[in-house]
Amino acid sequence: AGIMEQWNYARDQISSYDWFIHFEPRMLLKSFKFFDSFFKKKRTLFKTDGRNFNTGLFAINSKALIHFLELNGPAYLVKNKISIEYLIADFIIDNKYEYDHIADLSVVWITRLLVRIEL
């Protein structure tokens, strides 16, 4: 839920751009596949697993992200014990925003226990 607080704080800056790319600080980039794909064709882009959208590295239309923030707050996540991955997936699918799936983010996620997970 903390990342939503940051996005809300930066809402004016986010809304001044067409696209928003989020890259989680605990990730290591192995290749530029995601960025090459996005800049070749700018679009909302997630690694997905059904109704779970990976939020460690993704791109989204800034207007869609602002709309998401207007409808959802961090307190909702905490109160209902919902992860942002499911909430943002439901939001995009239910509101019929177009998005593309990328199979390989080419990143390594470092957990808080310093465990490396390849995504």
Disulfide bonds with the S-S distance in Angstrom:
none
